[in-house]
Amino acid sequence: MLSTEGTNDKKWGNFLLLALFLQISAWSYEAYFNSTVINSVFFLNLNLSDSFATAFDMVSSFVLLGSFALFMVTKRAFLLLIPTLYALALPICQIILHSSFAYEYALLSNGARIGLPLVLYLFYKGEQVWSIEKRFIIRFAIAMTFVGHGIEALIEHPKFIDFLIESSSIFLGYELTEGSAIQILALIGAADIVFAISGLIKPRAWIYTWMATWGLVTAVCRLVYFQWDGVFPMLLRSAHWALPALVVWTILEKRKAAQPWKVWSSVKG
């Protein structure tokens, strides 16, 4: 088992709690101000009234924020099951509705968002240490998300094509053609899947450093593309960079890379 100091484990537990708070804030905003896929399932599939479905969304917003606040006060781990179940319900409803492009891969793509509250629940439920089992769950959740997004890229998700074209226009000063964007997207999708599987089989710091960086970049893309409307979509993807960052830290801890000048040699090894 990899050994870490309890104080460092607690700091990283707090780091993931911050990421979860950002994720819950995005969920709560969406549930309160917009209709969620859960709302649509209630209304379209279960034939419940629109007023009930809307009320459920609004109540969900307060329950999510309230359960997190109550957890921060009481440290009762079972409260973290509420965001875990909510994270699981969203992609399941998306699959039921067939409501978006590549809906079949919704559970995969949402793996990190489901894994974040789940691994925190396990962390606070038992001994507060990042055991091998908990770390594998983190790596598995990351792999799910990167494989899911990799598949979406390979099947040419229109949203990703738009992101690439818009980003190239903003940062490079010229606009990619749709054909060029599709070719680049295929490379990105293949890389996502290769990195996900490689990291799951044999975790290396440089792999998860790239995944944390790419997770952050793709989250910020929402802010670039949607401007202020992209703030909450960006926050929703906090798990995409926070979980890989934790994996990098655990690997560096194993190598005793405490000195800053040794960190890069540890990362690239």
CORQUIMO-V907540 format. One record per helix or strand of 3 or more residues. SS is the DSSP state (~ for helix, > for strand). FROM is the first residue (numbers start at 1). TO is the last residue. If there is no record, write none. Layout:
((SS	FROM	TO) (SS	FROM	TO))
This chain:
((~	6	33) (~	37	45) (~	50	74) (~	77	97) (~	103	109) (~	111	125) (~	132	154) (~	158	172) (~	178	201) (~	205	236) (~	239	254) (~	260	268))
